[in-house]
């Protein structure tokens, strides 16, 4: 152990500890901007500089390891002046239209500028603020180069955590798209670069104006569906305790915005299990003629990734559409027919924890209901929060309300879709029933839970050993696929989520700089499942009603047309 003194406080730390980490243990605050633990520790911003006794130059606390007996001063006049000068250099080439920036109030650079009273600091005069990059404004991921601070977080998140390599560092010290354009890159639209950008240089396309236009159109019937993971994060920006940010209060908030029907994507998650589970059981029963593993297909970021990076495995994706798309197809067919509504008047939108959903709902092959796109538009959890604020709605003042029927009933199995391993667990619960005719213990498959990036398990399915795997985060996915390709592992069923921790950590979720909340949010979803009246997708009464009244048998002719898709109907640029 090393003894280190920071601002007069002595602390014992292990070898390899950085000054920043030691300061945290000593209760001493050192500001950072570019730093992300284990991802971006390159000290590019120089905001974390400190004085070390015996050294002439200031050192970066984030990547300087301590030595025994080190004495550090983190709050001297020299240190504060250096931090202000470094901030001034960053601000001199930064678009500072903060009042209209989408990250205003939740921007690390803005916070530091306020903390250091930069308005009163005599900053050096620089010219040549970069103009906003010529960027396709219809692409789901938007970049404004004039707000980039060259911290390299996006480069490292994309390469090290997501294995996509969309961003690159330029010789001049900036950031650019590695391909000719973002549209020609293998971008999965996972959105992790957005949630880890400390400023507003990266955002998701804002579609809230289109939502309000539909709500304000008297001839349009607006239908909104809310994804499982949204309920675990939607009220974070209001500071509402998680136990009070209930799905019922969320439904009430959406109703106040003005939607005609407020439904639950958990319902179509149950529908997805009926289709995907039936598809998997059929493959198992015909194993000698099938190629394994079967991969889940509900994550559009993962589907984009496999098409771009591992196209040889595309045919092993489940053909089942995602819950978002199944919902849209059901809303504009069975629901419209049941309620006597012209499906062409329905504007079906979703609230998702995801940026890739914006691309998925716009795909040309996602229009099987015959009334335009099955899902007309998708917004992120962050956009939902902005809509509530624009409407002056304070969720803290709302009473709980139920989702509308019939697309509002869901089981615990549908809820856990939002956590890594949740789709696998929900599918196995129903696959067991489809094979044996009996329900398993609903927690029998809990071994697939948890935040490990690559999990494996073997379960007994009526005497058949099922080898399953779950991966979240595309770097973990890449390792799994490489091992599969080399014949080092064998599986029957594999769940992949593009975002670390699954949808709970999605690129459309609320941003809390330096915090990874997928685990906390996932625990909320598992808690809702544990206390649900029904925990098996095949017991959802309105899903069964939909099959009886409209769809027929799972994986039958009508479900195959409306609820399944051909992954070869659209293309992705290859890396």
C-alpha positions as CSV (number, residue, x, y, z in Angstrom):
1,X,0.0,0.0,0.0
2,X,1.1,3.6,-0.8
3,X,0.6,6.5,1.5
4,X,-0.4,9.7,-0.4
5,X,-1.3,13.1,1.0
6,X,-3.8,15.2,-1.0
7,X,-4.7,18.7,0.2
8,X,-3.4,17.7,3.6
9,X,-5.4,14.5,3.8
10,X,-3.5,11.3,4.1
11,X,-4.9,8.2,2.4
12,X,-3.6,4.6,1.8
13,X,-4.1,3.3,-1.7
14,X,-2.9,0.3,-3.7
15,X,-0.2,0.4,-6.3
16,X,-1.4,1.5,-9.7
17,X,-4.0,3.9,-8.3
18,X,-4.2,7.3,-10.1
19,X,-4.1,10.6,-8.3
20,X,-7.8,11.1,-9.3
21,X,-8.8,7.8,-7.7
22,X,-6.8,8.5,-4.6
23,X,-8.4,12.0,-4.3
24,X,-11.8,10.4,-4.5
25,X,-10.9,8.1,-1.6
26,X,-9.6,11.1,0.4
27,X,-12.8,13.0,-0.3
28,X,-11.1,15.6,-2.4
29,X,-12.9,16.8,-5.5
30,X,-10.8,17.2,-8.8
31,X,-12.8,18.3,-11.8
32,X,-12.7,16.3,-15.1
33,X,-14.1,16.8,-18.5
34,X,-12.8,14.2,-21.0
35,X,-12.2,11.4,-18.4
36,X,-14.3,8.2,-18.5
37,X,-13.0,5.4,-16.2
38,X,-11.5,2.5,-18.1
39,X,-12.5,4.0,-21.4
40,X,-11.0,7.5,-21.9
41,X,-8.1,8.3,-19.7
42,X,-6.0,10.3,-22.1
43,X,-5.9,13.7,-20.3
44,X,-6.8,15.6,-23.5
45,X,-8.7,18.4,-21.7
46,X,-6.1,19.0,-18.9
47,X,-8.9,20.1,-16.6
48,X,-7.8,17.7,-13.9
49,X,-4.3,19.1,-13.5
50,X,-2.7,19.2,-10.0
51,X,0.5,20.1,-8.3
52,X,2.8,17.4,-7.1
53,X,5.5,18.3,-4.6
54,X,9.0,18.0,-6.2
55,X,7.7,18.4,-9.8
56,X,7.9,21.7,-11.7
57,X,5.1,20.9,-14.2
58,X,1.5,20.3,-13.3
59,X,0.3,16.8,-14.0
60,X,-3.0,15.3,-15.1
61,X,-4.6,13.5,-12.2
62,X,-6.7,11.1,-14.3
63,X,-3.8,9.1,-15.7
64,X,-0.9,9.8,-13.3
65,X,-0.3,6.9,-10.9
66,X,0.6,7.7,-7.3
67,X,3.9,6.8,-5.7
68,X,4.5,6.2,-2.0
69,X,4.9,9.4,-0.1
70,X,3.5,11.6,-2.9
71,X,2.2,15.0,-1.8
72,X,-0.5,16.5,-4.0
73,X,-2.1,19.9,-4.0
74,X,-5.3,20.1,-6.0
75,X,-6.6,23.5,-5.2
76,X,-3.8,26.1,-5.4
77,X,-4.0,29.4,-7.2
78,X,-1.7,28.0,-9.9
79,X,-3.9,25.0,-10.4
80,X,-7.1,27.0,-10.6
81,X,-5.5,29.4,-13.1
82,X,-4.3,26.6,-15.3
83,X,-7.7,25.0,-15.3
84,X,-9.3,28.3,-16.3
85,X,-6.8,28.8,-19.0
86,X,-7.5,25.3,-20.3
87,X,-11.2,25.9,-20.2
88,X,-10.7,29.2,-22.1
89,X,-8.8,27.3,-24.8
90,X,-11.7,24.9,-25.2
91,X,-14.3,27.6,-25.2
92,X,-12.4,29.7,-27.7
93,X,-13.2,27.2,-30.5
94,X,-16.6,26.0,-29.1
95,X,-20.1,27.0,-30.2
96,X,-21.3,28.7,-27.0
97,X,-25.0,29.2,-27.9
98,X,-25.8,27.4,-24.6
99,X,-29.3,28.7,-24.2
100,X,-30.5,26.8,-27.3
101,X,-28.3,23.7,-27.0
102,X,-30.1,20.5,-26.4
103,X,-27.6,19.7,-23.6
104,X,-28.1,23.0,-21.8
105,X,-28.5,22.3,-18.1
106,X,-26.9,18.8,-18.5
107,X,-23.5,19.7,-20.1
108,X,-20.2,19.0,-18.4
109,X,-18.5,22.0,-20.1
110,X,-21.3,24.4,-19.1
111,X,-21.2,23.2,-15.5
112,X,-17.4,23.7,-15.3
113,X,-17.6,27.1,-17.0
114,X,-20.1,28.2,-14.3
115,X,-18.1,26.6,-11.5
116,X,-15.0,28.5,-12.6
117,X,-16.8,31.7,-13.2
118,X,-15.5,31.9,-16.8
119,X,-17.6,34.9,-17.6
120,X,-15.3,37.0,-15.3
121,X,-12.1,35.4,-16.6
122,X,-10.0,37.3,-19.1
123,X,-9.7,34.6,-21.7
124,X,-7.2,34.8,-24.6
125,X,-8.7,36.0,-27.9
126,X,-8.9,33.3,-30.6
127,X,-10.6,33.3,-34.0
128,X,-11.8,30.5,-36.2
129,X,-14.6,28.8,-34.4
130,X,-15.3,25.8,-36.7
131,X,-18.6,25.8,-38.6
132,X,-21.1,23.1,-38.0
133,X,-20.2,20.1,-40.2
134,X,-22.3,19.5,-43.2
135,X,-24.4,16.7,-41.7
136,X,-27.5,14.8,-43.0
137,X,-30.2,16.2,-40.7
138,X,-32.5,13.2,-41.4
139,X,-30.0,10.7,-40.0
140,X,-31.0,9.5,-36.5
141,X,-27.6,10.5,-35.2
142,X,-26.7,14.2,-35.4
143,X,-23.2,15.7,-35.0
144,X,-22.4,19.4,-34.6
145,X,-18.7,19.8,-35.1
146,X,-18.8,23.3,-33.8
147,X,-19.5,21.9,-30.3
148,X,-16.9,19.2,-30.3
149,X,-14.2,19.7,-27.6
150,X,-11.9,16.9,-29.0
151,X,-12.1,14.9,-25.8
152,X,-12.0,11.6,-27.8
153,X,-14.7,10.0,-25.7
154,X,-16.8,9.1,-28.8
155,X,-13.7,7.6,-30.5
156,X,-12.9,5.3,-27.6
157,X,-16.5,4.4,-26.8
158,X,-17.2,3.4,-30.4
159,X,-14.0,1.4,-30.8
160,X,-13.3,-0.1,-27.4
161,X,-16.9,-0.6,-26.0
162,X,-18.9,-1.0,-29.2
163,X,-16.3,-2.4,-31.7
164,X,-17.8,-0.3,-34.5
165,X,-15.0,2.1,-35.4
166,X,-17.3,4.8,-36.7
167,X,-15.3,7.7,-35.4
168,X,-11.6,8.5,-35.9
169,X,-9.1,11.0,-34.5
170,X,-7.7,13.3,-37.2
171,X,-4.1,14.3,-37.6
172,X,-5.1,17.8,-36.6
173,X,-6.4,16.5,-33.2
174,X,-10.1,16.6,-34.1
175,X,-12.7,13.9,-34.7
176,X,-14.3,12.8,-37.9
177,X,-16.3,10.0,-39.4
178,X,-14.0,7.1,-40.4
179,X,-16.0,6.5,-43.6
180,X,-16.8,8.9,-46.4
181,X,-20.0,9.9,-44.6
182,X,-22.0,8.8,-41.6
183,X,-24.5,7.2,-44.0
184,X,-21.8,5.1,-45.6
185,X,-20.3,4.0,-42.2
186,X,-21.1,0.8,-40.3
187,X,-22.8,2.9,-37.5
188,X,-25.1,0.7,-35.5
189,X,-27.0,3.8,-34.1
190,X,-26.4,2.4,-30.6
191,X,-26.2,6.0,-29.4
192,X,-23.4,5.3,-26.8
193,X,-21.3,8.1,-28.3
194,X,-24.3,10.4,-27.6
195,X,-24.7,9.4,-24.0
196,X,-21.0,9.6,-23.3
197,X,-20.4,13.0,-25.1
198,X,-19.9,15.6,-22.3
199,X,-21.4,18.4,-24.4
200,X,-23.9,18.7,-27.2
201,X,-21.7,17.7,-30.1
202,X,-23.6,14.5,-30.5
203,X,-27.4,14.2,-30.2
204,X,-30.3,12.1,-31.5
205,X,-32.5,13.6,-34.2
206,X,-35.3,15.5,-32.5
207,X,-38.7,14.4,-33.8
208,X,-40.9,16.0,-31.1
209,X,-42.3,18.6,-33.6
210,X,-43.7,15.8,-35.7
211,X,-45.3,14.3,-32.7
212,X,-47.0,17.5,-31.6
213,X,-48.2,18.1,-35.2
214,X,-49.9,14.7,-35.2
215,X,-51.5,15.4,-31.8
216,X,-52.8,18.8,-33.0
217,X,-54.3,17.3,-36.1
218,X,-58.0,16.7,-35.4
219,X,-58.2,14.1,-38.2
220,X,-55.3,12.0,-36.7
221,X,-55.7,9.4,-34.0
222,X,-52.5,9.3,-32.0
223,X,-51.4,6.0,-30.5
224,X,-48.3,5.9,-28.3
225,X,-46.4,2.7,-27.1
226,X,-43.8,2.8,-24.4
227,X,-40.9,0.4,-24.3
228,X,-40.1,-1.7,-21.1
229,X,-36.8,0.1,-20.3
230,X,-38.4,3.6,-20.5
231,X,-40.4,3.0,-17.2
232,X,-37.1,2.6,-15.3
233,X,-35.7,5.9,-16.4
234,X,-38.3,8.3,-17.7
235,X,-38.6,10.5,-14.6
236,X,-34.9,10.7,-13.6
237,X,-34.5,14.3,-14.7
238,X,-37.2,15.4,-12.2
239,X,-35.4,13.6,-9.4
240,X,-38.5,11.5,-8.6
241,X,-37.6,8.4,-6.5
242,X,-37.7,5.3,-8.6
243,X,-40.4,3.7,-6.5
244,X,-42.6,6.7,-7.2
245,X,-41.8,6.9,-11.0
246,X,-44.3,4.1,-11.7
247,X,-45.6,2.9,-15.0
248,X,-49.0,4.3,-14.0
249,X,-47.7,7.8,-13.4
250,X,-45.8,7.5,-16.8
251,X,-49.1,6.6,-18.5
252,X,-50.8,9.6,-16.9
253,X,-48.0,11.9,-18.1
254,X,-48.3,10.7,-21.7
255,X,-52.1,11.1,-21.6
256,X,-51.6,14.7,-20.4
257,X,-49.5,15.4,-23.5
258,X,-52.5,14.7,-25.6
259,X,-52.3,11.1,-27.0
260,X,-55.6,9.5,-27.8
261,X,-54.3,6.0,-26.7
262,X,-51.5,5.2,-24.3
263,X,-50.3,1.6,-24.7
264,X,-47.5,-0.6,-23.5
265,X,-44.8,-2.1,-25.7
266,X,-44.6,-4.8,-23.0
267,X,-47.8,-6.2,-24.6
268,X,-46.0,-6.7,-27.9
269,X,-42.9,-8.0,-26.1
270,X,-45.2,-10.8,-25.0
271,X,-46.4,-11.1,-28.6
272,X,-42.8,-11.3,-29.7
273,X,-42.1,-14.2,-27.3
274,X,-45.0,-16.1,-28.7
275,X,-43.6,-15.8,-32.2
276,X,-39.9,-16.0,-31.4
277,X,-40.4,-18.8,-28.9
278,X,-42.5,-20.8,-31.3
279,X,-39.9,-20.2,-34.0
280,X,-37.1,-21.5,-31.7
281,X,-39.1,-24.6,-30.6
282,X,-39.8,-25.4,-34.3
283,X,-36.1,-25.2,-35.0
284,X,-35.2,-27.4,-32.1
285,X,-37.8,-30.0,-33.2
286,X,-36.2,-29.9,-36.7
287,X,-32.7,-29.7,-35.5
288,X,-31.1,-31.9,-38.1
289,X,-32.1,-29.5,-40.8
290,X,-31.4,-26.3,-39.0
291,X,-28.2,-24.2,-38.3
292,X,-27.6,-23.0,-34.8
293,X,-27.5,-20.8,-32.9
294,X,-30.6,-18.8,-33.5
295,X,-30.0,-15.2,-32.6
296,X,-32.6,-12.8,-31.2
297,X,-33.6,-10.0,-33.5
298,X,-35.4,-7.4,-31.3
299,X,-32.4,-5.0,-31.0
300,X,-32.1,-2.9,-34.2
301,X,-28.6,-1.8,-33.3
302,X,-27.5,-5.5,-33.1
303,X,-29.2,-6.2,-36.5
304,X,-27.4,-3.3,-38.1
305,X,-24.1,-4.6,-36.6
306,X,-24.4,-8.2,-37.8
307,X,-25.4,-7.0,-41.3
308,X,-22.3,-4.8,-41.4
309,X,-19.7,-6.8,-39.5
310,X,-20.8,-10.5,-39.6
311,X,-23.1,-10.9,-42.6
312,X,-22.5,-14.7,-42.8
313,X,-24.7,-15.0,-39.7
314,X,-27.7,-12.9,-40.9
315,X,-29.7,-16.0,-41.9
316,X,-29.5,-17.2,-38.3
317,X,-31.4,-14.2,-36.9
318,X,-34.9,-14.9,-35.8
319,X,-37.3,-13.6,-38.4
320,X,-39.5,-12.2,-35.6
321,X,-39.9,-8.4,-35.7
322,X,-39.0,-6.4,-32.7
323,X,-41.8,-5.5,-30.2
324,X,-41.9,-2.0,-31.5
325,X,-42.7,-3.2,-35.0
326,X,-45.1,-6.0,-33.9
327,X,-47.0,-3.4,-32.0
328,X,-47.4,-1.1,-35.0
329,X,-48.6,-4.0,-37.2
330,X,-51.1,-5.1,-34.5
331,X,-52.3,-1.5,-33.9
332,X,-53.0,-0.8,-37.5
333,X,-54.8,-4.2,-38.1
334,X,-56.3,-6.0,-35.2
335,X,-56.8,-3.0,-32.9
336,X,-58.1,-0.8,-35.8
337,X,-60.5,-3.4,-36.9
338,X,-61.7,-4.1,-33.3
339,X,-62.3,-0.4,-32.6
340,X,-63.7,0.4,-36.1
341,X,-60.9,2.9,-36.8
342,X,-59.5,3.7,-40.3
343,X,-55.9,2.5,-39.9
344,X,-54.8,5.3,-42.3
345,X,-55.8,7.8,-39.7
346,X,-53.7,6.2,-37.0
347,X,-50.4,7.9,-36.2
348,X,-48.5,5.2,-34.3
349,X,-45.4,6.3,-32.4
350,X,-43.1,4.8,-29.8
351,X,-41.1,6.0,-26.8
352,X,-37.9,4.0,-26.8
353,X,-34.6,4.0,-24.9
354,X,-32.9,3.7,-28.3
355,X,-31.7,5.8,-31.2
356,X,-31.7,2.8,-33.7
357,X,-35.4,2.5,-33.3
358,X,-35.7,5.7,-35.4
359,X,-34.1,3.9,-38.3
360,X,-35.9,0.6,-37.7
361,X,-39.4,2.1,-38.0
362,X,-38.5,3.9,-41.2
363,X,-37.3,0.8,-43.0
364,X,-39.2,0.2,-46.3
365,X,-40.1,-3.4,-45.3
366,X,-41.8,-2.3,-42.0
367,X,-45.2,-1.4,-43.6
368,X,-47.0,-4.8,-43.7
369,X,-50.2,-3.4,-42.2
370,X,-50.9,-1.5,-45.4
371,X,-51.4,1.9,-43.8
372,X,-48.1,3.6,-44.3
373,X,-45.3,2.7,-41.9
374,X,-46.4,0.3,-39.2
375,X,-44.7,2.6,-36.7
376,X,-44.7,6.2,-38.0
377,X,-42.2,7.6,-35.6
378,X,-40.0,6.8,-32.6
379,X,-38.7,9.2,-30.0
380,X,-36.2,8.6,-27.2
381,X,-36.8,8.7,-23.5
382,X,-35.0,12.1,-23.5
383,X,-37.4,13.4,-26.1
384,X,-40.4,12.3,-24.0
385,X,-39.0,14.3,-21.1
386,X,-38.6,17.4,-23.3
387,X,-42.2,17.1,-24.5
388,X,-43.4,16.9,-20.9
389,X,-41.4,20.1,-20.0
390,X,-42.7,21.9,-23.2
391,X,-46.2,21.1,-22.1
392,X,-45.6,22.3,-18.5
393,X,-46.4,18.9,-17.1
394,X,-44.8,18.0,-13.7
395,X,-44.9,14.3,-13.2
396,X,-44.6,14.8,-9.5
397,X,-48.1,16.2,-9.4
398,X,-49.8,13.3,-11.3
399,X,-51.9,10.5,-10.1
400,X,-51.4,7.0,-11.5
401,X,-53.5,5.8,-14.4
402,X,-53.8,2.6,-16.2
403,X,-52.7,1.9,-19.8
404,X,-55.4,1.7,-22.4
405,X,-56.7,-1.7,-23.5
406,X,-56.3,-4.1,-25.2
407,X,-52.7,-3.3,-26.1
408,X,-51.9,-2.2,-22.5
409,X,-51.9,-5.6,-20.7
410,X,-48.5,-7.1,-20.1
411,X,-46.7,-9.8,-18.1
412,X,-43.5,-9.7,-16.1
413,X,-41.8,-11.5,-19.0
414,X,-42.5,-8.5,-21.3
415,X,-41.1,-6.1,-18.7
416,X,-37.7,-7.7,-18.5
417,X,-37.1,-7.3,-22.2
418,X,-35.4,-4.0,-21.2
419,X,-32.6,-5.7,-19.3
420,X,-29.8,-7.8,-20.7
421,X,-30.8,-11.4,-20.5
422,X,-34.5,-10.5,-20.3
423,X,-35.4,-11.6,-23.8
424,X,-33.7,-14.9,-23.3
425,X,-35.3,-15.5,-20.0
426,X,-38.8,-14.6,-21.2
427,X,-38.3,-16.8,-24.3
428,X,-37.1,-19.8,-22.2
429,X,-40.1,-19.5,-19.9
430,X,-42.5,-19.9,-22.8
431,X,-40.4,-22.3,-24.8
432,X,-40.5,-24.7,-21.7
433,X,-44.3,-24.4,-21.7
434,X,-44.6,-24.9,-25.5
435,X,-42.6,-28.1,-25.2
436,X,-43.9,-29.6,-21.9
437,X,-47.3,-28.1,-21.6
438,X,-46.4,-27.0,-18.0
439,X,-45.0,-23.7,-16.6
440,X,-41.5,-23.8,-15.1
441,X,-40.6,-21.9,-12.0
442,X,-40.5,-18.3,-13.5
443,X,-37.1,-17.8,-12.0
444,X,-35.7,-21.1,-13.3
445,X,-33.6,-19.3,-15.9
446,X,-32.2,-16.5,-13.7
447,X,-28.6,-17.6,-14.6
448,X,-28.8,-15.4,-17.7
449,X,-29.3,-12.2,-15.6
450,X,-26.5,-9.8,-14.6
451,X,-24.2,-7.3,-16.2
452,X,-21.5,-9.6,-17.3
453,X,-20.9,-8.8,-20.9
454,X,-20.9,-12.4,-22.1
455,X,-22.9,-15.0,-20.1
456,X,-23.4,-18.7,-20.8
457,X,-25.7,-21.3,-19.4
458,X,-27.2,-24.7,-20.2
459,X,-30.8,-25.5,-19.3
460,X,-32.8,-28.8,-19.6
461,X,-35.8,-28.5,-21.9
462,X,-37.7,-31.8,-21.5
463,X,-34.5,-33.8,-21.7
464,X,-32.9,-31.6,-24.3
465,X,-29.8,-29.7,-23.1
466,X,-30.1,-26.1,-24.4
467,X,-26.8,-24.2,-24.6
468,X,-27.6,-20.4,-24.5
469,X,-25.5,-17.3,-24.4
470,X,-26.3,-13.6,-23.7
471,X,-24.1,-10.7,-24.7
472,X,-24.6,-6.9,-24.3
473,X,-22.3,-4.3,-25.8
474,X,-21.0,-4.9,-29.2
475,X,-17.3,-5.4,-28.2
476,X,-18.5,-8.4,-26.2
477,X,-20.7,-9.5,-29.1
478,X,-17.7,-9.3,-31.4
479,X,-15.7,-11.6,-29.0
480,X,-18.6,-14.1,-28.9
481,X,-19.0,-14.2,-32.7
482,X,-15.3,-14.6,-33.2
483,X,-15.3,-17.5,-30.8
484,X,-18.3,-19.0,-32.6
485,X,-16.7,-18.5,-36.0
486,X,-13.5,-20.3,-34.8
487,X,-15.5,-23.2,-33.5
488,X,-14.5,-22.5,-29.9
489,X,-18.1,-22.3,-28.6
490,X,-21.4,-23.8,-29.6
491,X,-24.8,-22.5,-28.7
492,X,-28.5,-23.2,-29.6
493,X,-29.9,-19.8,-28.7
494,X,-28.1,-16.4,-28.3
495,X,-29.5,-13.0,-27.2
496,X,-27.6,-9.9,-28.2
497,X,-28.2,-6.3,-27.1
498,X,-26.1,-3.6,-28.7
499,X,-26.0,-1.4,-25.6
500,X,-24.0,-2.4,-22.4
501,X,-26.6,-3.7,-19.9
502,X,-29.3,-3.9,-22.6
503,X,-32.0,-1.4,-23.3
504,X,-31.8,-0.1,-19.8
505,X,-28.5,1.5,-20.8
506,X,-29.7,2.5,-24.2
507,X,-28.4,5.4,-26.2
508,X,-31.8,7.2,-25.9
509,X,-31.9,7.1,-22.1
510,X,-31.4,10.1,-19.8
511,X,-27.7,11.2,-19.6
512,X,-25.9,11.3,-16.3
513,X,-22.3,12.1,-17.1
514,X,-19.8,9.5,-15.7
515,X,-22.6,7.2,-14.4
516,X,-23.6,3.9,-15.8
517,X,-27.1,3.2,-14.7
518,X,-28.1,0.1,-16.7
519,X,-27.8,-2.1,-13.7
520,X,-29.9,0.1,-11.4
521,X,-32.6,0.4,-14.1
522,X,-32.5,-3.3,-14.8
523,X,-33.1,-4.1,-11.2
524,X,-36.3,-2.0,-11.4
525,X,-37.5,-4.1,-14.3
526,X,-36.8,-7.4,-12.5
527,X,-38.6,-6.0,-9.5
528,X,-41.7,-5.3,-11.6
529,X,-41.5,-8.8,-13.0
530,X,-41.2,-10.4,-9.5
531,X,-44.4,-8.7,-8.4
532,X,-46.4,-9.1,-11.6
533,X,-49.6,-11.0,-11.5
534,X,-48.6,-12.9,-14.6
535,X,-45.0,-13.8,-15.4
536,X,-45.3,-15.8,-18.6
537,X,-45.9,-14.3,-22.1
538,X,-48.1,-17.2,-23.1
539,X,-50.6,-16.2,-20.3
540,X,-51.2,-12.7,-21.5
541,X,-55.0,-12.7,-22.0
542,X,-55.1,-10.0,-24.6
543,X,-52.3,-11.5,-26.6
544,X,-54.2,-14.8,-26.6
545,X,-57.3,-12.8,-27.6
546,X,-55.4,-11.3,-30.5
547,X,-54.5,-14.8,-31.8
548,X,-58.0,-16.0,-31.4
549,X,-59.7,-13.1,-33.0
550,X,-57.2,-12.1,-35.7
551,X,-53.8,-13.7,-36.0
552,X,-54.6,-17.4,-35.8
553,X,-51.8,-19.7,-34.6
554,X,-48.3,-18.3,-33.7
555,X,-46.0,-18.4,-36.7
556,X,-49.0,-19.1,-39.0
557,X,-49.7,-17.4,-42.3
558,X,-51.1,-14.1,-41.0
559,X,-48.5,-13.7,-38.2
560,X,-45.7,-14.6,-40.7
561,X,-46.9,-11.8,-43.0
562,X,-47.4,-9.1,-40.3
563,X,-45.0,-10.1,-37.5
564,X,-42.0,-11.4,-39.2
565,X,-39.5,-9.9,-41.7
566,X,-36.8,-10.7,-44.2
567,X,-33.5,-9.2,-43.0
568,X,-32.2,-9.2,-46.6
569,X,-34.8,-6.6,-47.6
570,X,-32.4,-3.8,-46.8
571,X,-28.7,-3.3,-46.8
572,X,-25.9,-2.0,-44.5
573,X,-22.5,-0.6,-45.4
574,X,-19.8,-3.1,-44.6
575,X,-16.8,-2.2,-42.5
